[in-house]
Amino acid sequence: MKKYFKTVFLATAVMVSFASCSNDEIVDNGNDIPEGETTSFILTIDQPQTYAASDDNATDEEKLITSVDVFIFDKNDQLRSHTALTTNDFSETNSQLTSTKKIPTTTGFKRVYVGVNLNKDLVANIKTMGVGATHQLLEKVENNKVTELGNELDNNGYAMFSKVVQEPTFTLEEAKNLVKVNVERLVAKVVVYEKDGLKKKLESGDISTIEFAVGNVNTKFFPLPKANYMDPNYIETTTDLADFLKLGYSDSYYIAANTEGTTIAKEKKWNILENTSKGKRKSQLTYTSIRAKFLPKYFVRWNSTTKKLENDTRPGGADTFHQVKSDKGIYYFTDAGQATAYGNSCTPKVTPVTFERGWCYYPVYLNPTGTHNGASKAEDKFNVYRNNIYKVVIASIAGPGISKITDPTDPTEPVDETTNMTVEVTIEPWTLNTQTEDLPSN
Protein backbone atom coordinates (compact mmCIF):
# COMPACT_ATOMS: atom_id res chain seq x y z
CA MET A 1 0.00 0.00 0.00
CA LYS A 2 1.33 3.41 -0.93
CA LYS A 3 1.67 6.02 1.78
CA TYR A 4 1.63 9.77 1.21
CA PHE A 5 2.33 12.90 3.18
CA LYS A 6 -0.89 14.88 2.98
CA THR A 7 0.50 18.19 4.25
CA VAL A 8 3.09 20.73 3.25
CA PHE A 9 6.49 19.10 3.57
CA LEU A 10 8.13 22.22 4.89
CA ALA A 11 6.37 21.51 8.17
CA THR A 12 5.88 17.75 8.09
CA ALA A 13 6.79 16.25 11.45
CA VAL A 14 8.06 12.81 12.31
CA MET A 15 7.28 11.66 15.81
CA VAL A 16 9.39 8.94 17.33
CA SER A 17 7.99 7.23 20.40
CA PHE A 18 10.17 4.78 22.27
CA ALA A 19 9.03 1.64 24.12
CA SER A 20 11.19 -0.14 26.67
CA CYS A 21 12.09 -3.78 26.08
CA SER A 22 13.97 -4.14 29.35
CA ASN A 23 12.85 -4.87 32.87
CA ASP A 24 15.59 -2.66 34.32
CA GLU A 25 14.21 0.33 36.19
CA ILE A 26 15.18 3.96 35.95
CA VAL A 27 14.87 5.97 39.14
CA ASP A 28 13.71 9.45 38.19
CA ASN A 29 15.28 11.29 41.07
CA GLY A 30 17.92 13.35 39.30
CA ASN A 31 20.45 10.52 39.10
CA ASP A 32 22.36 10.09 35.83
CA ILE A 33 20.67 7.87 33.27
CA PRO A 34 22.84 4.83 32.55
CA GLU A 35 24.39 4.64 29.09
CA GLY A 36 24.10 1.69 26.74
CA GLU A 37 21.14 -0.21 28.15
CA THR A 38 19.14 -1.99 25.46
CA THR A 39 15.80 -0.43 24.52
CA SER A 40 13.69 0.08 21.41
CA PHE A 41 11.27 2.55 19.93
CA ILE A 42 8.27 2.89 17.67
CA LEU A 43 8.38 5.46 14.87
CA THR A 44 5.31 7.59 14.25
CA ILE A 45 5.08 9.91 11.25
CA ASP A 46 2.69 12.61 12.32
CA GLN A 47 1.20 15.46 10.32
CA PRO A 48 0.86 18.69 12.31
CA GLN A 49 -2.70 19.95 12.51
CA THR A 50 -1.67 23.62 12.21
CA TYR A 51 -1.24 23.23 8.47
CA ALA A 52 -3.61 22.61 5.58
CA ALA A 53 -4.89 19.11 4.98
CA SER A 54 -3.24 18.92 1.56
CA ASP A 55 -0.17 20.19 -0.24
CA ASP A 56 -1.69 21.85 -3.29
CA ASN A 57 1.75 22.46 -4.79
CA ALA A 58 2.82 18.80 -4.78
CA THR A 59 2.05 15.86 -7.03
CA ASP A 60 1.35 12.42 -5.61
CA GLU A 61 4.90 11.43 -6.54
CA GLU A 62 6.28 14.39 -4.56
CA LYS A 63 4.31 13.29 -1.50
CA LEU A 64 4.98 9.57 -1.86
CA ILE A 65 6.70 7.66 0.96
CA THR A 66 8.53 4.48 -0.03
CA SER A 67 11.12 4.17 2.71
CA VAL A 68 12.18 5.67 6.04
CA ASP A 69 15.75 5.50 7.38
CA VAL A 70 16.47 6.27 11.03
CA PHE A 71 20.06 7.17 11.93
CA ILE A 72 21.13 7.35 15.57
CA PHE A 73 24.49 8.87 16.51
CA ASP A 74 26.07 9.35 19.92
CA LYS A 75 27.41 12.59 21.41
CA ASN A 76 30.69 12.08 19.54
CA ASP A 77 28.81 11.82 16.24
CA GLN A 78 29.60 8.14 15.93
CA LEU A 79 26.87 6.07 14.28
CA ARG A 80 25.26 3.76 16.82
CA SER A 81 22.47 2.30 14.74
CA HIS A 82 20.65 2.55 11.45
CA THR A 83 17.22 1.07 10.82
CA ALA A 84 15.59 0.89 7.40
CA LEU A 85 11.81 0.79 7.22
CA THR A 86 9.38 0.42 4.32
CA THR A 87 5.72 1.33 4.07
CA ASN A 88 4.93 -2.28 4.99
CA ASP A 89 6.38 -1.51 8.43
CA PHE A 90 3.69 1.12 9.09
CA SER A 91 0.03 1.16 9.95
CA GLU A 92 -2.08 4.18 9.05
CA THR A 93 -4.64 5.82 11.30
CA ASN A 94 -6.19 9.12 10.27
CA SER A 95 -3.23 11.40 9.45
CA GLN A 96 -0.63 9.33 11.21
CA LEU A 97 1.73 6.52 10.18
CA THR A 98 2.98 4.36 13.04
CA SER A 99 5.65 1.71 12.67
CA THR A 100 4.61 -1.80 13.54
CA LYS A 101 8.26 -2.73 13.94
CA LYS A 102 10.26 -1.83 17.07
CA ILE A 103 13.58 -0.17 16.35
CA PRO A 104 16.52 -1.09 18.59
CA THR A 105 18.64 1.55 20.33
CA THR A 106 20.30 2.11 23.70
CA THR A 107 19.75 4.46 26.59
CA GLY A 108 21.58 7.75 27.03
CA PHE A 109 22.16 10.88 24.95
CA LYS A 110 21.71 10.43 21.19
CA ARG A 111 21.42 12.47 18.01
CA VAL A 112 18.53 11.34 15.83
CA TYR A 113 18.09 11.99 12.11
CA VAL A 114 15.39 10.69 9.78
CA GLY A 115 15.60 10.31 6.01
CA VAL A 116 12.68 9.55 3.70
CA ASN A 117 13.02 7.95 0.25
CA LEU A 118 16.84 7.96 0.33
CA ASN A 119 18.67 5.92 -2.29
CA LYS A 120 21.07 3.23 -1.13
CA ASP A 121 24.21 5.20 -1.97
CA LEU A 122 23.16 8.17 0.12
CA VAL A 123 22.23 5.89 3.03
CA ALA A 124 25.64 4.23 2.83
CA ASN A 125 27.43 7.60 2.71
CA ILE A 126 25.55 8.92 5.73
CA LYS A 127 26.43 5.81 7.70
CA THR A 128 30.13 6.18 6.93
CA MET A 129 30.53 9.97 6.60
CA GLY A 130 27.81 11.37 8.83
CA VAL A 131 25.19 14.02 8.11
CA GLY A 132 27.49 17.05 8.24
CA ALA A 133 29.91 15.83 5.59
CA THR A 134 29.79 16.91 1.96
CA HIS A 135 27.96 14.53 -0.33
CA GLN A 136 28.12 14.71 -4.11
CA LEU A 137 25.14 13.78 -6.20
CA LEU A 138 26.92 12.83 -9.40
CA GLU A 139 30.50 11.78 -9.93
CA LYS A 140 30.76 12.87 -13.55
CA VAL A 141 29.50 16.17 -14.91
CA GLU A 142 28.48 16.41 -18.56
CA ASN A 143 25.98 18.34 -20.62
CA ASN A 144 22.48 16.98 -20.07
CA LYS A 145 23.50 15.32 -16.80
CA VAL A 146 20.93 17.50 -15.05
CA THR A 147 18.32 15.16 -16.51
CA GLU A 148 19.62 12.46 -14.17
CA LEU A 149 19.02 14.57 -11.08
CA GLY A 150 15.41 13.48 -10.96
CA ASN A 151 16.41 9.84 -11.21
CA GLU A 152 18.63 10.18 -8.15
CA LEU A 153 16.42 12.26 -5.90
CA ASP A 154 12.82 11.70 -6.94
CA ASN A 155 12.77 8.07 -8.09
CA ASN A 156 10.36 6.11 -5.89
CA GLY A 157 9.56 9.20 -3.88
CA TYR A 158 11.37 12.49 -3.32
CA ALA A 159 14.39 12.32 -1.04
CA MET A 160 13.88 14.15 2.28
CA PHE A 161 15.92 14.61 5.41
CA SER A 162 15.73 16.08 8.90
CA LYS A 163 15.56 19.85 9.02
CA VAL A 164 17.37 20.03 12.38
CA VAL A 165 19.02 17.48 14.65
CA GLN A 166 17.05 16.14 17.60
CA GLU A 167 19.03 15.29 20.76
CA PRO A 168 16.98 13.12 23.13
CA THR A 169 18.28 11.29 26.16
CA PHE A 170 16.70 7.86 25.97
CA THR A 171 15.59 6.06 29.09
CA LEU A 172 14.07 2.68 29.75
CA GLU A 173 10.82 4.40 30.63
CA GLU A 174 8.57 4.57 27.59
CA ALA A 175 6.88 7.84 28.50
CA LYS A 176 10.24 9.64 28.59
CA ASN A 177 11.26 8.68 25.05
CA LEU A 178 9.48 11.09 22.72
CA VAL A 179 11.15 12.82 19.77
CA LYS A 180 9.73 14.94 16.94
CA VAL A 181 11.68 15.43 13.72
CA ASN A 182 10.83 17.82 10.88
CA VAL A 183 11.81 16.60 7.42
CA GLU A 184 11.98 18.49 4.13
CA ARG A 185 12.78 17.60 0.54
CA LEU A 186 16.44 17.76 -0.45
CA VAL A 187 15.56 19.36 -3.79
CA ALA A 188 13.98 22.56 -5.01
CA LYS A 189 11.65 22.74 -7.98
CA VAL A 190 11.78 25.24 -10.87
CA VAL A 191 8.75 25.95 -13.05
CA VAL A 192 8.24 28.63 -15.71
CA TYR A 193 4.83 30.03 -16.65
CA GLU A 194 3.58 32.35 -19.34
CA LYS A 195 1.47 35.03 -17.71
CA ASP A 196 -2.13 34.95 -18.83
CA GLY A 197 -2.50 37.30 -21.79
CA LEU A 198 1.25 37.48 -22.48
CA LYS A 199 1.74 39.70 -25.54
CA LYS A 200 3.56 37.78 -28.28
CA LYS A 201 3.00 40.09 -31.24
CA LEU A 202 5.60 42.79 -30.71
CA GLU A 203 6.52 45.88 -32.67
CA SER A 204 9.76 44.18 -33.71
CA GLY A 205 8.28 40.75 -34.49
CA ASP A 206 6.42 37.70 -33.22
CA ILE A 207 7.24 35.41 -30.29
CA SER A 208 6.26 31.72 -30.19
CA THR A 209 7.19 28.35 -28.65
CA ILE A 210 8.49 29.35 -25.22
CA GLU A 211 10.60 26.71 -23.41
CA PHE A 212 12.93 26.54 -20.42
CA ALA A 213 15.81 24.61 -18.89
CA VAL A 214 18.14 25.01 -15.90
CA GLY A 215 21.88 25.60 -15.78
CA ASN A 216 24.76 25.65 -13.31
CA VAL A 217 23.07 23.19 -10.96
CA ASN A 218 24.92 22.35 -7.76
CA THR A 219 25.88 18.72 -7.15
CA LYS A 220 27.27 18.97 -3.61
CA PHE A 221 25.11 19.15 -0.52
CA PHE A 222 24.87 18.48 3.17
CA PRO A 223 22.09 16.02 4.10
CA LEU A 224 21.47 18.08 7.24
CA PRO A 225 21.26 21.78 6.33
CA LYS A 226 23.65 24.15 8.04
CA ALA A 227 22.18 26.70 10.44
CA ASN A 228 22.73 29.45 7.83
CA TYR A 229 21.96 27.11 4.90
CA MET A 230 25.47 27.31 3.48
CA ASP A 231 26.13 24.58 0.95
CA PRO A 232 29.61 23.08 0.33
CA ASN A 233 30.26 25.63 -2.46
CA TYR A 234 29.15 28.72 -0.51
CA ILE A 235 32.58 30.39 -0.38
CA GLU A 236 33.74 31.36 -3.86
CA THR A 237 37.40 30.51 -3.16
CA THR A 238 36.42 26.88 -2.61
CA THR A 239 34.16 26.63 -5.63
CA ASP A 240 35.16 24.03 -8.15
CA LEU A 241 33.37 24.67 -11.44
CA ALA A 242 33.30 20.93 -12.07
CA ASP A 243 30.93 20.62 -9.10
CA PHE A 244 28.15 22.21 -11.14
CA LEU A 245 26.02 20.57 -13.79
CA LYS A 246 26.20 22.69 -16.91
CA LEU A 247 23.34 23.58 -19.19
CA GLY A 248 22.36 20.99 -21.76
CA TYR A 249 21.93 22.45 -25.23
CA SER A 250 19.94 19.81 -27.08
CA ASP A 251 16.31 20.39 -28.04
CA SER A 252 15.24 17.48 -25.87
CA TYR A 253 16.69 19.21 -22.82
CA TYR A 254 14.35 22.20 -23.04
CA ILE A 255 10.76 21.69 -21.93
CA ALA A 256 7.64 23.72 -22.72
CA ALA A 257 6.78 26.63 -20.46
CA ASN A 258 3.56 26.16 -18.51
CA THR A 259 0.44 28.18 -19.16
CA GLU A 260 -1.99 29.55 -16.59
CA GLY A 261 -4.44 26.91 -15.48
CA THR A 262 -1.98 24.01 -15.82
CA THR A 263 -2.65 21.44 -13.10
CA ILE A 264 0.15 20.45 -10.72
CA ALA A 265 0.05 16.90 -12.06
CA LYS A 266 0.77 18.10 -15.62
CA GLU A 267 3.18 20.88 -14.70
CA LYS A 268 6.52 20.89 -16.51
CA LYS A 269 9.37 21.22 -14.00
CA TRP A 270 13.05 20.82 -13.24
CA ASN A 271 14.45 19.62 -9.90
CA ILE A 272 17.66 21.14 -8.55
CA LEU A 273 19.76 20.95 -5.41
CA GLU A 274 19.95 23.97 -3.13
CA ASN A 275 22.72 26.39 -4.07
CA THR A 276 23.86 29.32 -1.95
CA SER A 277 26.69 31.73 -2.67
CA LYS A 278 28.53 34.38 -0.70
CA GLY A 279 30.11 36.09 -3.72
CA LYS A 280 27.02 36.05 -5.99
CA ARG A 281 29.09 35.35 -9.09
CA LYS A 282 27.63 33.83 -12.25
CA SER A 283 29.78 30.74 -11.98
CA GLN A 284 28.24 29.93 -8.58
CA LEU A 285 24.54 30.57 -9.18
CA THR A 286 21.80 28.40 -10.61
CA TYR A 287 19.63 29.96 -13.31
CA THR A 288 16.83 29.08 -15.68
CA SER A 289 17.40 29.49 -19.39
CA ILE A 290 14.20 30.58 -21.13
CA ARG A 291 14.13 30.42 -24.89
CA ALA A 292 11.55 31.46 -27.48
CA LYS A 293 11.18 31.47 -31.26
CA PHE A 294 11.36 34.97 -32.72
CA LEU A 295 10.27 36.01 -36.20
CA PRO A 296 11.29 39.61 -37.01
CA LYS A 297 8.55 41.80 -38.50
CA TYR A 298 10.77 43.20 -41.24
CA PHE A 299 13.66 41.75 -43.23
CA VAL A 300 16.14 43.46 -45.51
CA ARG A 301 18.73 42.50 -48.11
CA TRP A 302 21.94 44.22 -49.12
CA ASN A 303 22.23 45.46 -52.70
CA SER A 304 25.93 45.19 -53.46
CA THR A 305 25.53 47.34 -56.56
CA THR A 306 23.73 50.31 -55.05
CA LYS A 307 25.29 49.75 -51.64
CA LYS A 308 21.89 50.18 -50.05
CA LEU A 309 19.49 48.15 -47.97
CA GLU A 310 16.26 46.98 -49.58
CA ASN A 311 13.14 45.38 -48.16
CA ASP A 312 13.08 41.60 -48.32
CA THR A 313 10.29 39.04 -48.08
CA ARG A 314 9.40 37.94 -44.55
CA PRO A 315 9.57 34.13 -44.07
CA GLY A 316 6.35 32.30 -43.29
CA GLY A 317 7.63 31.08 -39.93
CA ALA A 318 10.47 31.40 -37.47
CA ASP A 319 13.74 30.19 -38.97
CA THR A 320 17.42 31.05 -38.90
CA PHE A 321 18.04 34.78 -39.29
CA HIS A 322 20.96 37.17 -38.90
CA GLN A 323 20.90 40.43 -36.95
CA VAL A 324 23.13 43.43 -37.61
CA LYS A 325 23.13 46.34 -35.15
CA SER A 326 24.55 49.44 -36.77
CA ASP A 327 24.45 53.12 -35.85
CA LYS A 328 21.50 53.42 -38.24
CA GLY A 329 19.36 50.75 -36.58
CA ILE A 330 18.80 47.02 -36.12
CA TYR A 331 18.37 44.98 -39.30
CA TYR A 332 17.40 41.38 -39.94
CA PHE A 333 18.57 39.23 -42.86
CA THR A 334 17.68 35.75 -44.06
CA ASP A 335 20.94 35.50 -46.01
CA ALA A 336 24.15 35.27 -43.98
CA GLY A 337 26.32 36.56 -46.83
CA GLN A 338 24.25 39.71 -47.25
CA ALA A 339 24.29 40.32 -43.51
CA THR A 340 28.07 40.04 -43.50
CA ALA A 341 28.38 42.32 -46.52
CA TYR A 342 26.26 44.98 -44.88
CA GLY A 343 28.15 44.62 -41.60
CA ASN A 344 31.43 45.15 -43.46
CA SER A 345 30.06 48.34 -45.03
CA CYS A 346 29.41 49.88 -41.62
CA THR A 347 31.89 52.12 -39.82
CA PRO A 348 33.10 50.59 -37.65
CA LYS A 349 32.45 47.15 -39.10
CA VAL A 350 29.75 45.07 -37.39
CA THR A 351 29.74 41.28 -37.08
CA PRO A 352 26.27 39.77 -37.64
CA VAL A 353 24.67 37.68 -34.89
CA THR A 354 22.99 34.48 -36.03
CA PHE A 355 19.84 33.15 -34.36
CA GLU A 356 19.72 29.47 -35.26
CA ARG A 357 16.19 28.37 -36.24
CA GLY A 358 14.89 31.59 -34.72
CA TRP A 359 15.70 30.65 -31.13
CA CYS A 360 16.60 33.46 -28.75
CA TYR A 361 17.56 33.01 -25.10
CA TYR A 362 16.90 34.81 -21.82
CA PRO A 363 18.95 33.72 -18.76
CA VAL A 364 17.02 34.40 -15.55
CA TYR A 365 18.65 34.04 -12.13
CA LEU A 366 16.36 32.73 -9.41
CA ASN A 367 15.22 34.40 -6.18
CA PRO A 368 16.31 37.98 -6.99
CA THR A 369 14.62 39.27 -3.83
CA GLY A 370 16.58 36.94 -1.52
CA THR A 371 13.42 35.42 -0.03
CA HIS A 372 13.90 32.65 2.52
CA ASN A 373 11.72 31.53 5.41
CA GLY A 374 9.33 34.40 4.80
CA ALA A 375 11.96 37.17 4.87
CA SER A 376 14.00 38.92 2.18
CA LYS A 377 17.68 39.67 2.79
CA ALA A 378 20.43 40.99 0.55
CA GLU A 379 22.78 38.17 1.56
CA ASP A 380 20.18 35.61 0.42
CA LYS A 381 19.81 37.12 -3.04
CA PHE A 382 19.92 34.53 -5.84
CA ASN A 383 20.22 31.69 -3.31
CA VAL A 384 18.20 28.57 -4.03
CA TYR A 385 16.98 26.60 -1.01
CA ARG A 386 15.77 23.03 -0.60
CA ASN A 387 12.05 22.31 -0.40
CA ASN A 388 11.14 25.50 -2.29
CA ILE A 389 9.32 25.94 -5.58
CA TYR A 390 10.75 28.71 -7.73
CA LYS A 391 7.98 29.82 -10.03
CA VAL A 392 9.09 32.17 -12.80
CA VAL A 393 6.24 33.97 -14.52
CA ILE A 394 6.99 35.69 -17.83
CA ALA A 395 5.13 38.99 -17.63
CA SER A 396 6.36 40.59 -20.85
CA ILE A 397 8.84 40.21 -23.70
CA ALA A 398 10.30 43.33 -25.31
CA GLY A 399 12.13 41.64 -28.17
CA PRO A 400 14.62 38.93 -29.05
CA GLY A 401 17.03 37.80 -26.37
CA ILE A 402 20.61 36.69 -26.90
CA SER A 403 21.53 34.32 -29.72
CA LYS A 404 22.91 31.56 -27.53
CA ILE A 405 23.54 30.56 -23.92
CA THR A 406 27.08 29.84 -22.80
CA ASP A 407 28.06 28.43 -19.41
CA PRO A 408 29.28 31.09 -16.97
CA THR A 409 32.97 30.51 -16.33
CA ASP A 410 34.26 33.77 -14.88
CA PRO A 411 33.99 33.54 -11.08
CA THR A 412 34.53 37.29 -10.77
CA GLU A 413 31.65 38.19 -13.07
CA PRO A 414 28.60 39.46 -11.17
CA VAL A 415 25.04 38.74 -12.25
CA ASP A 416 23.65 41.12 -14.84
CA GLU A 417 20.16 41.80 -13.59
CA THR A 418 19.09 43.58 -16.78
CA THR A 419 17.30 41.24 -19.13
CA ASN A 420 14.94 41.45 -22.07
CA MET A 421 12.22 39.71 -20.11
CA THR A 422 10.19 40.79 -17.11
CA VAL A 423 9.51 37.90 -14.77
CA GLU A 424 7.78 37.43 -11.44
CA VAL A 425 9.32 34.94 -9.01
CA THR A 426 7.20 33.50 -6.20
CA ILE A 427 8.07 31.02 -3.45
CA GLU A 428 5.20 28.90 -2.13
CA PRO A 429 4.83 25.64 -0.16
CA TRP A 430 6.49 23.21 -0.88
CA THR A 431 7.41 26.75 -0.31
CA LEU A 432 6.68 28.70 -3.51
CA ASN A 433 8.92 31.51 -4.76
CA THR A 434 7.46 33.43 -7.71
CA GLN A 435 9.26 36.05 -9.74
CA THR A 436 7.91 38.01 -12.70
CA GLU A 437 10.22 38.75 -15.62
CA ASP A 438 9.87 41.26 -18.49
CA LEU A 439 12.10 39.97 -21.26
CA PRO A 440 13.74 42.94 -23.03
CA SER A 441 15.16 43.05 -26.50
CA ASN A 442 18.89 42.51 -26.94
Secondary structure, DSSP 8 states (H G I E B T S, - for coil): --EE--S-GGG-EEEEEEE---------SS----SS-EEEEEEEEE--TTS-SS-TT--HHHHEE-EEEEEEE-TTS-EEEEEEEEGGGEEEETTEEEESS-EEEESEE-EEEEEES--HHHHHHHHHH-SSS-EES-SS--TTGGGGHHHHHSTTS--EEESS-B--EE-SSGGG-EEEEEEEESEEEEEEEE-TT---B-SSEEEEEEEEEEESEE-EE-SS--TT---TT-SGGG--GGGEE----SGGG-EE-EETT--GGG---EEEE-B--SS-BGGG--EEEEEEEEEES-EEEEETTTTEEEEE---SS---EEEEEETTEEEEES-HHHHHHHHHHSSS----EEEGGGEEEEEEES-TT-EETTEE-GGGTT-B-TT-EEEEEE-EE-S--BS-------TT-B-----SEEEEEEEETTEEEEEEEEE---
